[in-house]
Amino acid sequence: MTEPVITARNVSAGYGRLTALRDVSLDIKRGSITALCGPNGAGKSTFLKVCLGMIRPRGGSISVMGNRPGYPGFRKTLLRIGYVPQNTAGGSLPTTVREAVSMGRYGMAGFCRPLSGQDKELVEAAMEAAGVVDLAKRRVQELSGGQTQRVAIARSLAMEPDLLMLDEPTSNLDAEGRGDLLRIIRDRQEYRHITVIIVSHDEETIAGCADRYRFGDGRAEKIFPEAPGALRPFSSRNVANG
């Protein structure tokens, strides 16, 4: 049996006095497309940050690609993870779209080294996949929210990640954009067999994911295949334990 990409057991985490996760246990299968859904403030984004080592868990244990987030040696693991946060604003630097997407390759090449021909090919392929080739020379600061979201996704794709984490990736996209995003994700998952985790409130996006977890009350409950897309009332009887 293939080892899960992420294994969480009784994870608790939060910010100051606020507890966002109380007892989260779940497994993310390698090569899967998994949705994390649930109400605002349920801890979905916090869970991604725990996986990235941005927040240390207060209790429990978590393994990402066989390593402990935030501990020595995890930096190399981060080079294999693409992450698109909710806020994808372009910042204040006058960066073009091509330059922004190229940043996805600098983790491998090093910031002081020029990109190789292969790196540049991967950047162009990522921009094409995300539908931003025609924006290549535009300043990121000039783009709409949906266009900025596509650029952020292209930057993550340029990394050629083994694990892709997307936090509300469809929030600034119209219906056509949401459909395009799902196509991009499925194509990349089928082509490179990457693992994808999507935090989303969008029912169409959630329905397109084979595995789904609903967050609530600080825990995560698996939504089983026999009830596809159904966001049932949270029940402690079905808390996922892997």
N, C-alpha and C positions, 0 to 999 in steps of 0.2 A: 504494500500500500504506500502511495506517495506521501511523504511528509508534508503537512500543511505549511503554507508560506507564513501564516501568522497563527500562533496559538496563544490565546489569552485564558488565564485561569483566575477567577475571583479578583479581577483587577478593580481597584478603586483609585480615583484621582480627582483633582479639583484645583481651585484657585483660592488661596487664602482660606477663609472660613467656608467658602462655597464648595460643596461636594457635587461633582457632575457625574461621576461614575462610582457606584457602590459595590457592585458584585458582578462584573461582566466576565462571562466565560463563553468563548466561541472559537471556531476554527475557520480559517479562510483557505479553501482548497487551491492548490497550485493550478494555474491555467483557467481559473473560474472568473466570471464576472459577477461580483457580489454587490448588492445594494444595502446601504444602511439607511433606514428611514425612521420616522417618528417625529414628534412635535419639536418645535424650537426649544432649545435648552435641555434636550434629553441626553446630551453628551456625545453625539455623533462626531462632531468636529474635535472634541476633546480626545476621543478615542484615536483619531488619526494622528493627533499631536503626540499621544503616548507612543504610538507605533513609530513615529519619527524621532523619538528621543527629545522632543521639545518640552515635554512635561514628564517628570518622573512619577511613576505610580506610587501611591501611598501604601498600597497593599496588593497582594497577589503577585502573579508573575506573567510576563509576556515575552514571547520569542518571535522575532521577525527574520525570516531567512536564516534561521539557526543561530541568530545573535541577539543579545540583549540591548535594546535601544538605550542610547545615552551612555553606554559603557565603552571602555577602550576597545578599539577594533571595529566599532559600529560605523565609523566614518566611511570605510570602504563599502559597507553595505548601502549607505546613503547614495553612493554613486550609481546604484542599480535601481533606485526608487525615483520615479517622477511624481511630483506633488503639485497640484493646482489648488491653491486656497480659494476661499470665497472672494476675498478682496484681491482683484488682479489689476488694480490701478497701475498705470505706467510709471509713476514716480515723477521726479522733477528733472532727471537727466534727459537731454535731447537725444533720445535713442531711436533709431529706425527699427522697423519691424524685423528686417533681416538681422540687425545687430542683436536685438532682443532674443530672437530664436537661436542665434549662434551661442548665446550664453549657456544653452543646454549642453554644448559640447565642451565647454571650458573645464568642467569637472574632470574630464578624461585627459584633455590636452594640457591643462594647466593655464592659469590666467596670463602668464608671461610668455607663453608660446603661441606662435601663429597656428591657425587651424590648417590641418592637412587637406589635401584634395578630397579625401574620403569624408572628412568632417564636413566640408562644404557641401558635398553631395547629400549627406544625411540631413543637413539643414534645409536644403532645397526640397528634399523629399518630404520632410516634416511640414514645411509651409504648404506644399501642394496637398498633402493629406488633410490639413486643417483648413484649406481654402483661403489662404492669405497671401498667395504668390503675387496677386495684383496690388497688394498693399506693401510690398517689400521695401519701398523707398519712403513710405510715409512715416512720420513721427508717431510713436506709440501714444503720446499725449494728445494727439489729434483724433484718435479713434473713438468710436462709440463703445458702449459697454460690451455689446455682443462681439464686436471686432477684437477688443482687448482680450476677451475670454478666449477667442480662437487663437490669438497669438500666444497666450499662456499655455494653451494645450499643445500648440506646435513646439514650443520650447521644451516641454516635457517629452514629447515624442522624439525630438532630436537627440535626447539622451540615450535612446534605445533602451528604455528601462525594462527590467524584469517584472517590476511591480509598479502599477500606475494608480495613484490615489487622486480622486477628483472630488472636491468639496463643493456641492451645488453647482456643477458645471453648466447647467441649463438655465440658471436663474436670469441671465441677461439675453437669452436667445429666443427668437421667435419659433413658430412651429417648424418651419423649414430648417432652421438652425439646429433645433433639437434632434430632428431626424438625421441631419448630417452628422451630428456628434455621435449618435448611436451607431451609424454606419462606420465611422472612423474607428470607434472602439472595437466593434465586432471584427472589422478587417484586420486590425492590429493584433487582436487576440488570436484570430485564426492563423494569421501569417507567422507571428513570432511566439504564439502560445504564452503570452504574458498574462499576469494576474491583474485584474482590474477591480478596484473598490470605488463605488460611487455613492456619495452622500447626496440624497435627493428627496424632494417632496413631490416631484413630477410623476404622476401615475404611469404615464407611458414609459418613462425611463425605468422605473422600478419593475414594470411588467416585462421589460426586455432582459432582466437579470435572472439567471437560473437560481442563484442563491440569494436570500433576503433575510435581513435581521431587522427587527423593530426595536428601537431603543425607547426606554421609558422606565421611570422609577429607579434610575441609576443602573439598570440591567439591560441585557440584550436577549430578545426572544426570537427564535428562528420561525420564519413564516414558511410553513411546509408546502410542498408542491401540490398537495390535494386541495389547497385553498389559494390558487395563484392570484397574487395581487391584493389579497384581502388583508386589510390592516385591522386585525381583530383586537378587541380590548385586551390590554396587557394582563397576563395571568402568570402568577408565580409557579403554576404547575408545569409550564412548558419552557422554563428557562433553559437556554441551550448550554449544554456542557461539552460541546465538541462533537 
